[in-house]
Amino acid sequence: MTPETTFDVPASRQEVIITRLFRASAQRVFAAHTDAELIPRWWGPRYLTTTVDVLEATPGGQWRFVQTAPDGDVHAFHGYFHLVVSARRLVSTFEYEGTPGHVLLNDLRLDEESGQTRLVQKSIYLSVADRDAMVQGGMRDGLEQSMERLDELFELAHEHPGA
C-alpha cells in the first residue's frame, strides 16, 4: 500500500495541515529536512532541480533553496529557523522570493512509532487569502511530489543501506 499525503485546508482558517506516514525513523526524516546533500534529492516537483544555497538548521539559522526549471526559469525560497529539536520538530518561516512579503510559518512535527514516522506539518499563513493563493497556485501537487520523492529516498536506503 502506497502512503498518502493528506491535506487539510480548514475553511476560514489561515492554515494548511499536511500529514504523511513514512517507513523510516524520525531521525532519518529529520535528517532529510536538515541535510544539504539530501534536500535536492526530494524537495519540490520532479521536473525542477533544487540547489541548496544556505542551510543552517539551528535556531536563528537561515535556509535558502533555489529551483531551476528545464526552460531555465528560477524559483527561490528562503526562511529562518525558530525551533530545531532533533528528530522531533522544526519550526521555520517560508517565503517564496517571487512574491515577497507573503511569509508563512511551518511547524513540522515528527512522531515515531514501530519504526515508522508520522510527519505532521502545520503551515500558518498571514491571511486566508494568502493561504488560498498558495493552494490555488499548485502547492498541493508540489508537496505531494516532494512527499513521494522523500518516500522513494527512504525506500532506496531501505533496499540499499548506505545509498
C-alpha positions, 0 to 999 in steps of 0.5 A: 500500500502506497502512503498518502499525503493528506491535506487539510485546508480548514475553511476560514482558517489561515492554515494548511495541515499536511500529514504523511506516514513514512517507513523510516525513523524520525531521525532519518526524516529529520535528517532529510529536512536538515541535510544539504546533500539530501534536500535536492534529492526530494524537495519540490516537483520532479521536473525542477532541480533544487540547489541548496544555497544556505542551510543552517538548521539551528535556531536563528539559522537561515535556509535558502533553496533555489529551483531551476526549471528545464526552460531555465526559469528560477524559483527561490525560497528562503526562511529562518529557523525558530525551533530545531529539536532533533528528530522531533520538530522544526519550526521555520518561516517560508517565503517564496522570493517571487512574491515577497512579503507573503511569509508563512510559518511551518511547524513540522512535527515528527512522531515515531512509532514501530519504526515508522514516522508520522510527519505532521506539518502545520503551515500558518499563513498571514491571511486566508487569502494568502493561504488560498493563493498558495493552494490555488497556485499548485502547492498541493501537487508540489508537496505531494511530489516532494512527499513521494520523492522523500518516500522513494529516498527512504525506500532506496536506503531501505533496499540499499543501506548506505545509498 
